[in-house]
Amino acid sequence: MMSNELTQKQIDFLNEGTKGTWTYDPTTDLVDVDGDFDSGRGWHSDLNNFFGIKFGKVSGNFVCCQINLTSLEGAPKEVAGNFDCAHFHLNKNTGNLNKIPYLTSLKGAPKKVGGSFNCSGHALTSLKGAPKKINGDFDCSDNCLTSLDGAPIEVAGNFDCQYNELTTLYGAPKNVGGTFDCTWNRLTSLAWAPQNVGGYFYRAHVNRFSLEEIKNFLNSRSSLVEIKKFLERSSKYRL
């Protein structure tokens, strides 16, 4: 599919990544994809911003797991399936953050995602720009988050924020349909945790909190059945 409004490099990139068909609207300067798009189908060492392409709607999944992606500017406005921009090559323990391309912001991320949203493995310090509602899972693990401000308000599936720098759960979703995992952080308070969690509530270092704080936390969240069962079996935190 050719277009006089796009460069040959952009056209090749779209043809390589699209499983289905794509269309370009010169009046909006947006590319819509009927099907899935995976930017990794063709390796481009100079890819960091979709080569200037601006996506509109994607009827399937959109995958942009690229080690050179430094911005989500141009990402789809709407994705009917899953949106995956996870970074699989970032190791924050190596001390080489400045030498590896990664995302530091979700600016430009889709406003609507019908499935799951994965932005794990980057160096995000904020979730501002994330969709407000996720119908699948939301994974922001292994980043540099000190706050969950900007996180979706509702997540129908699992919410994973482990391996960050969180000291509180400020900004956490109000409702999580599946598991809420905040292990491997530096939490000093259970305040601002989700009001409703449909699955397990995973947290590390429960002994950092007083029995009174845990009791108040659980009494205000009747949905957290599994953590109650755990504490009821604990000699130190029997309720």
N, C-alpha and C positions, 0 to 999 in steps of 0.2 A: 504494500500500500504506500503510494508515494504522495508527497505533498510539497508544493513549492514554498510553503511557509516554514518548513523544517530543514535543517541541514542534513546532509547524508549521514553524518555521524549519529545524529539524533534518530534518524529513521532506522539505521542499522541497530541501534540500541533498543528501540521499541520492538523491532522484528525479532530480535534475539530473546527478549525477555517475556514476550506476550505468548500465552497459551490461550488462544482464542483470536479475537480481532481487536484492533484499536482504531480510533477515529480522531482526527484533529479538527477542531473548530476554530478557524482564524478569527472569528468575531469575539471569542472569549480567550483565545490563546491557550486553551486547555485540551488535554488529551484524555479521552475516556477509553476504558478498556472493558470489553465484554468478555470476561473470563478471568484468568489469573495473570499476574505479572511477577516475575522474579528477576531482579537485576543481576543476580549471580549466574544466570545462564550463559552470559558471555563475560569473560574476565576483562575488566578495564582498570588498569593501574591508576589512571587519572580520574576515576569517578569519585567525586565528592559532593556533587549537588545535582545529580540526575542530568548532567550535561545541559542544564538550563531548561529542561522540559518541565512543564507545569501540568500535573495530573488533576483531573476533575473527579469522575466517579469510576470506581472499579467494582464490577459485579461479583468478582470472586475474591481470592486472596492477593495481598500485596506483600512481597518479601523484598527487603533491601538490606540484607545482612552483609554489608560490605566493610572491610577493614579500613577503607579510605573515606567512608562517609562521614562528613563533618557537619552536615546541616540537613534538616528535613524540609527546607524550603523547596517547594515544588512537589512535595508528597501529595497524595490524593486528598481531596476534601472529604470524600466519603468512600468507605470500603465496606462492601456487604459481607465479606468474609473476615479472615484474620489479617491483622497488620503486624509484621514482624521485622523489626530493625535491630535485633539482638546483635551484640558484638561478642564473638567467640574467642578473640585473641587478646583481650585486655587482662593483664595480671597486675593489679594495683600494688602487689608486693615487690615488684621488680624495680620500682623507682624510675621507670622509663615512660611515665605518662606523657611527658612533653614530646616524646619521639614517636608516639603511636597515634594516628588519627582516630578520633572518637567523638561522640556527641556529648556536648555539654549542656544542651538545651533541647526541649521538645517543641520549640517554636516551629510552626509549619506542619505539625502532626495532624492527622485527620481529625475532624470534629465529630465524625460519626463512624463507628466501627461495629459491624454486626456480629463479629465473632470475638476472638481474643486479641489482646494487645501485648506485645513483648518488646520491651526496651532495655533488657538486662545487659550487663557487661560493659557499660559505658562509664562515663565520669559525670553523670548528671548530678547536679546539686539541687535541682528543683524539678517538680513534676508539672509545673505550669505549662499549659498547652496541651495536656492530655484530654481525651474525651471525658465528658461528665458522667457518662453511663457506658458500661461495658457488658455485653450480653454473654461473654465467655470469661476467660481468665485474664488477669492483669499481672504481668511480671516486670517488676522494676528492681529485681535483686542485683547484687554485685555492682553497685554504683557508688557515688559519694554523697548520698542524700543525708542531710541533717534534719530534714523535715519532710513530711508527706503532703505539705501544702500544694494544692493543684491536682491531687489524686482524684480519680473518679469518685463521685458520691455513692454510686451503686455499682457493684460488681456481681454479676449473676453466678460466676464460677469462683475460682480460687484467686486469692490476692497474695502475692509473694514479694516481700520487701526485705528479705534476709540479706546479710552481708552488706550493710550500709553503715552510716555513722549516726544513726538515730539515737537520741536520748529521750525523746517523747514520741507519741503517736499522733501528734497534732496534724490534722489534715487527713487522717485515715478515712476510708469510706464509712458511711453510716451503716450500710448493709452489705454483707458479703454472703453470697449463697453457698459457697463451698468452704474451703480451708483458708484461714488467715495465718500466714507464717511471717513472724517478725523476729526469728531467731538470729543470733550472731549480730546483734546490735549492742548499744550501750544504754539501754533503757533505764531510767531512774524513776519512771512513773507509768502507771497503767491508765492514766487519764487519756481521754480522746480516743480510746480503742473503739472499734465498731460496736454499735448497739446490738446488732444482730449478726450472728455467724452461724451458717447452716451446717458447717462441718467442724473440723478440729481447729482449735486455737493454739498454735505453736508459739512458744515463747521460751527464751533461755533465762537462766539465773533467777528463778522465781524467788530465791532466798534473799534477793535484794529488797523485796517488798515486805512490809509488815503484815501480820495476819489480819489486822483490822482493814488495811487497804485492800487486801485480796478479798475479804468478805464483802466489803462495800462494792467492789468491782463486780463480783459475781452476783450479788443480790440485785444489782441494777441491770443485769444482762441474763435473763432467764434462758436464753437460747444456748448458752455455752455449757452444754451438758457434759461434754467430754473432759473439759478442764476441771469441772466440779468432781467428776468421778476420780480423776487423778489426785486431787487434793484430799478427797475423802479417804484415800488409801495411804496418804502421807502421814507419818507420825508427827512431823513438825507442823504441818498445816491442816490438821484434821478439823473439819468444819462442824 
